[in-house]
């Protein structure tokens, strides 16, 4: 009996070890054709993380566009446990919670270093939002390059945007465009080239690299490299029930790997990526790929100051009111304090 019990115990132990070794994460990444996924998400989840886990984790990776689901559904489905890890633009989820707009405020971060400072300051707010609204634990926040303006129209300054129909990259960007006198139009990323070509919109806001990869240079003529749409942070989050089912060691491994080998590298190359993307789109400067010939529109300090003043005096107070509760104060005490913006 003792011998049999010993064998039974060994079998259970081996079974437990095998189950641990075969832990699988179903992961849904951001846009499959864009640089963030191709250069960072894909190699991280398919190679770096499984290797770092020593075979304890395997990953099944796809993206929301490959699944045929909308970006705004990613975190809802994540919270319901449809998959384990989800990654997409935070602005896609603001219809579920206006407070999330405070993560990506236009014009207060003009370089990658200040953008990461802004995101880091917002992280406690974002953590609370994802836990409360999406039943999810935030693992990391990585940037798309700054959301600049592509126009199929002859523009030479921010003031020329007045009266134009512009696709915004997020709700707060839309509010800023409207405050500048433009008409904010809701068009999905994949539909933008057709909308620009047909005149449904005159301009559209997205990352320079995203626009380059998606061929927006084929249907637009002018590029205004001002972060009018912020940095479009992409949140990586894990279903909270899945997270809580993991051991402390597994949680530490996942968090450390995402921070060190996904989030941090994306931030480190963000500034250089912007310069390269602008050079490739306009043909001005060093481009590691094929050069295009969009017209580069210089943005004056006066233009930036005007837009920033409108943001601080009109757009941010409107957001604080729509968010309700103490979100305005929390933002002002954290992101505002880190970036020198006072929200009254």
N, C-alpha and C positions, 0 to 999 in steps of 0.2 A: 504494500500500500504506500509506504514511504517513497519507494522507488518510482511508482506510478505517479504519485503526487509531484515528485520532483520533475518528472518528464512533462507533466501537465503545466507546471509552473514555468519550465523552460520554454515550452511552446507558446505560452501566453506572452512571455518576455520577448521572444523572437517576433511574435505577431505584432506586439506593440512597437518594437524597433522598426519593423518593416513599414508599419503604418506611418510612423514618424518620417522615415526616409522617403516615403512616397507622397508627402504633403504637396498638394498641387494648388496653385493660385490661378484663377481665371482672371485675366487682365485685359481691360479695354483701354486702348491708348487714344491719343488725340489724332488729328487729321493725318492719314497715312502718307499723303504726298508731300507733307511739309517738313522743313529741316529739323524741327524739334523731335519729331517722331523718328525720322530716318537716322539722325546723327546721335540721338541720346536715348530715347525711350526704347526703341527696338533693340539696339545692342545691349542695353542694360538688362532688359527682362529676358532676352533670349540667350545671352551669354554670360555677362558679368555677375548678375545676381545668382543664377543657378550654380555657377562655379564657386562663388564665394560661400555658398551654403554647404559646399562639400557634398552635393547630391541630396541634401535633405529636402530641398524644394525643387519642384519642376513648375514650369509656367506655360500656360496656354494663352498666347497673345493674339489679339485682333485689335481693330480700331472701330470707333463708332460709325464712321462712314462706310467701312467694309461690312458692318453689321446692318447698315441701312436704317440706323436710328438717328434722331436729331440730337444735336449737342445738348440741348436743354433737357433731354431725357436721361442723360448719362448718370447724374448723381441721384436722381429719383430712383432709377433702376438699381443703382449701387445700394442705396438704403434699403431696398426691398430684398436684397440678397441675390439678384439675378446673376451677378458676378462678384468677384472678391475685391478687385482693385479697379478704380476708374480714374482716368486722366482726361480733363478737357478744360477749356477756357472758363474761368469763373464767371465771366459776364454772361455766359449762356444760361446760368442758373439764377440770375437776379429776379426773374419773374416769381420765383418761389420765396425770395426774401430780399427786399430792397436794401437791407443792411449790407449785403455782400458787395454792393457797388462801391463801398468805401475802401475796398482792397485796391482798386485800380482807378485812381483819380488822375485825369489828364493834366499835363503841363507842370506838375509840381516836382517831377523827376525828369531831368533832361539827359542824364547819362546812366549807365548801368549801375554804377556804384550808388548813386542816390536812389535809383529805383529799388535796389535790393534793400537799402536802408528803410525805404517806405514800406516794402512788403514785410520785412522783419518786424517792424513796429506794429503792423496790422495783424500779425500772426495770432496773438491771443484772441482777438475778435473773430478771426476766421475759424480758429479751432472751435470756439463756442457755437458758431453758426452751423458748422458741418455736423457737430455732435447733436445739436438740438433739431435741426431741420432735415438733415440727410442721414441720420443714424450712421455717421462715418467719422473716422479718425484721419485727420490730415497728416500725411507723411512728408510732403514737400510742396514747394511752390516754385516753379521755374518760369522764366519769361519767354514769350515770343519777343522778337526785337520791337522797338517802339512802333506804335501804330501811326503810320504817316498817311499822307493824302495823295491818292492817285486821281487825276482829273482828265477827263476827255473834253477839256475846255481850256481856253486861254486865260490862265490866272497868273498874277504876278505878286499877290500879297494876300494876307488873310482877309482883308476887306473885300476882295473879289469873290469870296465864297458867299457873300450875301446874295440871297435870292436863288442860289443853286440848290438842286436836289442832291443830297449827299447820303450815301449809305454809311451809317455809323457802326462802329465795332462793338458798342455797348450802350446801355441806357444813359449813363452819365455823359458819354461822348455825344449822344443824340441831344441831350439837354443843352450841352455847351454849344453845339452847332446851331440849335434854335435860338439861343441867346445871342449868337453872332449874326443872326438874320438869315441863316440858311434853313432849308427844309430837310429835316432828318427823315430818312426813308429806311424801312426795315426790309433788308434783302439778305438772304442767307449767303454765306461765303461762296458756295459753289455756283450760285446764280448770278454773281456780280459781273463776270465777263459779258454775259448776254445782256444784262441790264445796262452796262456802260455802252455797249455797241448799239443798242436800240434806243438809247436816250431816256430810258426809264430813270436813270440817275446820271448826273453830270460828273460826280466825283464819288470816290469810295475810300473808306479808311481801313487799312490793315497793315500788318508788318511788312517792311520792305522785302524781306526774304520770302514771305508768304506770297506776296504779289508777284515777285520774280518767278518763283517756282510754279505758280498757277497761271502764268502767262498774261497777267493784267497789262503788261507793257504792250501787248498786241492791240488792246482796245482803249488805251489811254495815252495822252500825249505829254502831260505835265506832272512832275513829282514835287511835292512840297514836304521836305523832310523835317517836319515838326511833330512832336509826339502828341498830336491832337487827340489821339485815342488811347493815351497811356501806354502801358507795356503789355497789356492783355495777358496777365499771369495765368498759367496753366496749373491747376491744383491736382496733385496726386493724392488720392484718399483711399482708404480701405474700409470695407464694411465693418461697423463696430462690433457686430456679433462675431464675425470672423476673427477680428483682432483679439477679442476677449477669449476666444477659444484657443489661442496660441499660447505657448509657454513664454515665460519672461525672456528666456534666451532667444527664442524665435523672434519675439517682438523687437528685442535689441538689435538683432542681426538685420531685420528688414529696415528699421529706422536708420541705422548707421549706413547701410548700403545705399539707400535712397538719397540720404544727405550727401554722402561723399562721392558717389559715382553717377548720380543723375542730376540732382538739384544744383550742386556746386559747379560742376563743369559747364552746365548750361549758362549759368550766370557769368562765369569767367570769360566766356567767348562772346557774350551778348554785344558788347561795345564794338569789338572788331567786326562782328557779323554785320552790324548796321552799316559801318563804313564800306565794307565789301559789297553789300547789297545795293547801296546807293550808287557806288561806282559801276556795278554791273548794269543797273537799270538805266543810267544816264550815259555811260561810256566815258565818264570823267573820273580818272584815277585808276588805281590798280584793281583789276577784277580777276579772281581766280577762275572764272568761267567765261561764258560767252557774253560779250558786251551788247547792250541795247542802246537806244538813242532817245530816251525820254528827255524832255527839257527840265533841267534842274531849276527850281524856283527858290531863290534865296529868301530866307525869312528874317526880317529885321528884329532887333531887340524891342523896338517900339510895338511891333505886331504881337510879339510874345507877351509883352507887358500888358497890352490891352486885353488880350484873350485871358490872361491869368487873372486880371482884375475882375473880369466878368465871372470867371469860375468861382472866385472866392466870395464875391458879394452876392451872386445870384444862384449859381448852380449848386454849390455846396450847402447853403442854407435850405434850398428846396429839397435836397436829398435828406438832410437831417430831419426835416418835417415829415417827409414821406416814410422814413424809416421808423419814426416814433421812438418811444422809450428813451433810453439814455445813450443811443448809438452816436448821436452827434457829439456828446461830451466825451464818450470813450474814444472816438476818432480824434477829437481835438487834443485829448490828453496823451495820445500815443503817436499816431501818424502825424498829426499837426505839429506836435512838439518836436518830432524827429526831423521834420522838413521845413520848419519855420513858418507854418501856415496857421493863422489864428481863425478859428471858426466861432463866431459870436452867436 
